[in-house]
Amino acid sequence: MINSIEENLKELCRILGPVSPELYTRKSQYLFGSSIGQHIRHILEMYEVLLAGYSSGKFSFDHRKRRLILEESVEEMLSTINRISSEIRKEDRELICVLNDNENNEQQLRTTYFRELLYCFEHGIHHQALIKVALKEFKWQDIPENFGVAPSTIKFRIACAQ
């Protein structure tokens, strides 16, 4: 799984590294005014939260820092991806995910690092599919066919084609 995540993060660098700052921050009409950079920020902050909570054993996706520089700067995106990639290989362990409902009541869920890493990966792929929509809207040419497609879907498509 970690190898797949590392490959996915490298793919993000290959695909989005060459985009201009204007394209990275342009609002997409098909994504209700959000930008590629905003979706990248969301993807990367999920990983950052999980990694930051690893040593204490407790984390909350509700309390992301929302670093706006990640949605404004391709260079910051690339730097953050490299840092996440260098920190992601950790042993599995139990963690507590802290959630707050709409009335701010706290709940603590028992989980594991690998389970949440898988969540970040799959959640990121969902946002990559949205990024793909924006790239197509902006007439970006270099989009791999399977960008934003879950590995299980890719395997299913291959099996159906055979």
N, C-alpha and C positions, 0 to 999 in steps of 0.2 A: 504494500500500500504506500509506504513512504517513497519508494522509487517512483510510483505513479504520480504522487504529489510533486516530487521534485521535477519530473518531466513536464508536468502541467505548468509549474511556475516558470520553467525555462521557456516553454511555448509562449506564455504571456510576454516574456521579455522579447522573444523573436518577433512576435506579431505586433506588439504595441511599442516596442523600443523605437522604431523608425517614425512613428506618427508625430506630426507637428504639435506644438503646444496648443495651437488653435483648434486642431481636430480633437485633441484629447479633452478639451474643455467645452467644445461646442455642444449646445443643448440639442437633443434629439426630439423631433416631433413625435416619433413613434414610441419613445420611452417617456412620454408625458413631461418633457422638459428636463430630464436628467441627462448627464453627460457620461461618456466613457470613464472619465476620471472619477466620477462619483461612484460608479459601480466597482472600479478597481479599489478605491478607498475602502468600500464595504468588504470586499473579498479579503483584502490584506489585514484589515483590523480584526477580523474574526480570528485569523491565525495569531495575530499579535496578542490578543486577549488570552487565548489558550496557552501560548508560550509563557506569558507573564505570570499566569496563575499556576504553572506547573510546580514550581518549588514550594509554594505555600499549600498546594493541593486544593485551592479554591479559586473559582473564577466566575465572572458574570458577563455574558455577551451584552446584557442591557447597559453595561457601564463602559462602553468603548470610548476612547479619547476623541474620536472623530477629528483626526488631524487633517485639516483642510488642505494642507500642503500636498497630501497624497492625491487629491483630486485635481490639483492645479499643476503639478510638476511631473513630467515623464521621468526626469532624473531621480526624483524622490521615490517614484514607483520602483524604478530599477534597483536603487539602493536598498529599499525595503524588501524587495523580493530576494535579493542576494543575502540579506541578513536573516530572513525567515528560513531560507534554504540551508544556511549554515547552522541554524539552531534546531531544526525540526527533528533530527534523529535523536530520540530519547527513548528510554525504556517505558513500557506501558506501566501505568500505575493507577490506583483509584484516585478519583478527584470528586470534588463537590461543585456542581453547577448551581449558582444562585440565580433564582428567577424572582421577579416581582410582578404580581398581577396588576390589573387596572386600578385596584384600590391600594396599591403599593404594599400588599401583604407579601412577605418573603417566603419563598419555598426553597428548600435545598434538595437537589436531586443527586443521588449517587450515580457516578458514571466512571468512565476510564479515559485516559489520555488517547488511546487508539480509537475509541468510539467517537470522541469529539474531533479528532483529527479527520476521521472519515466524514463527519458532518461538515467540517470546514471545506473539505475537498468537494463533496457533492453540492454543497451550497454555492461554492465558487463556480462550479461548472454551470449551474443555473444562471448565475449572473454573467458568465461568459457568453451564454446563448443570447442574453439581452445585448451585450456588447457587440455581438455579431450582427444583430439587427441594426444597430447604430452604424457600424462599419459599412454595411451594405447601403444604408441610407446615404452615407457620405461618399459613396462610390470608391471605397478603399478596395484595392485589387488583390492584395496578398492575404487572403483569409483561407486557411486550410479547411477542407470539407468537414472534418470532424471537430473543429473548434466549437466548444460549447455543447458537445454531445457527450453524454455519460458513457463510460467504458462498457457498461452492461448493454446499452443501446447499440454501441458499435459492434459488440460481439453478436447480438441478436441479428443485426442487419447482415453481418457476414454469414451467419448460419442460414438465414433465409435465402441468400443469394446462391448458396451451394446446392 
